[in-house]
Amino acid sequence: MTQYKDSTIKNDIKKAQKVGDWKYLSPEIDAKKCIGCGNCISFCPEAAIKIRQNIHPEKNKNSKGIASVDMDWCKGCGVCAVECPTHAITMKKVN
């Protein structure tokens, strides 16, 4: 029986090909509905989502933050929208 040690793949992000150029759908986040749970982050296959600081507390009193998508890395798959428990993410057609 072969045993393998834990490993981490290290990629040079500067050399990585961005996947966001070919998408036809793009996620749109409703800041009023986002609770900053991070569920979308767990399911994003491209690791294109982060929780950013809530810069508009008058619109959303959520102290955890708001989801933010890096469109260079988002491929428009829609998994985040499906997995969002508050339906804060909707997929819109790219113009």
C-alpha positions as CSV (number, residue, x, y, z in Angstrom):
1,M,0.0,0.0,0.0
2,T,1.4,3.4,-1.0
3,Q,1.2,6.3,1.4
4,Y,1.3,9.8,0.2
5,K,2.3,12.9,2.1
6,D,0.1,15.9,2.2
7,S,0.9,18.3,-0.6
8,T,0.0,21.8,-1.7
9,I,0.0,22.8,-5.4
10,K,1.7,26.2,-5.7
11,N,0.8,28.2,-8.8
12,D,2.3,31.5,-9.9
13,I,-0.9,33.6,-10.1
14,K,0.9,36.1,-12.4
15,K,1.2,33.3,-15.0
16,A,-2.2,31.8,-14.6
17,Q,-4.7,32.2,-17.4
18,K,-7.8,34.2,-16.3
19,V,-11.1,32.4,-17.0
20,G,-13.5,35.4,-16.8
21,D,-13.2,36.5,-20.4
22,W,-15.5,33.9,-21.9
23,K,-18.4,33.9,-19.6
24,Y,-21.9,34.8,-20.8
25,L,-23.4,35.0,-17.3
26,S,-22.1,37.1,-14.4
27,P,-23.1,37.1,-10.7
28,E,-24.7,40.1,-9.3
29,I,-24.8,40.5,-5.5
30,D,-27.6,42.2,-3.7
31,A,-25.9,43.8,-0.7
32,K,-29.2,44.1,1.2
33,K,-29.6,40.4,1.1
34,C,-26.0,39.2,1.6
35,I,-25.3,38.0,5.2
36,G,-21.6,37.4,4.7
37,C,-21.9,33.7,5.5
38,G,-19.2,32.7,3.0
39,N,-21.2,29.8,1.6
40,C,-20.6,31.0,-1.9
41,I,-16.8,30.9,-1.2
42,S,-17.0,27.3,-0.2
43,F,-18.6,26.3,-3.5
44,C,-16.8,28.6,-6.0
45,P,-14.7,26.3,-8.3
46,E,-12.4,29.2,-9.2
47,A,-12.0,30.8,-5.8
48,A,-13.2,34.1,-7.3
49,I,-15.3,35.2,-4.3
50,K,-14.1,37.0,-1.1
51,I,-15.9,38.6,1.8
52,R,-15.1,42.3,1.9
53,Q,-15.7,44.8,4.6
54,N,-19.2,46.2,4.7
55,I,-18.6,49.8,3.4
56,H,-22.3,50.8,3.4
57,P,-23.6,49.9,6.8
58,E,-26.7,52.1,6.2
59,K,-27.7,49.7,3.4
60,N,-26.8,46.5,5.2
61,K,-26.2,46.2,9.0
62,N,-24.3,42.9,8.5
63,S,-21.1,43.1,10.4
64,K,-19.6,39.9,8.8
65,G,-19.2,41.7,5.4
66,I,-20.5,41.4,1.9
67,A,-19.5,38.9,-0.8
68,S,-17.4,40.3,-3.7
69,V,-16.6,38.6,-7.0
70,D,-13.4,39.0,-8.9
71,M,-14.7,39.0,-12.4
72,D,-11.3,38.2,-13.9
73,W,-11.6,34.7,-12.3
74,C,-15.3,34.1,-12.3
75,K,-16.4,31.8,-15.2
76,G,-20.1,32.5,-14.7
77,C,-21.0,28.9,-13.7
78,G,-23.8,30.1,-11.3
79,V,-22.9,27.7,-8.4
80,C,-22.6,30.6,-6.0
81,A,-26.2,31.7,-6.9
82,V,-27.5,28.2,-6.4
83,E,-25.8,27.8,-3.0
84,C,-26.6,31.3,-1.6
85,P,-29.0,30.7,1.4
86,T,-30.5,34.2,1.1
87,H,-30.7,34.4,-2.7
88,A,-28.5,37.4,-2.6
89,I,-26.7,36.3,-5.8
90,T,-28.4,36.3,-9.2
91,M,-26.9,35.5,-12.5
92,K,-27.2,38.2,-15.2
93,K,-26.4,38.0,-18.9
94,V,-23.2,39.7,-19.8
95,N,-23.7,42.5,-22.4
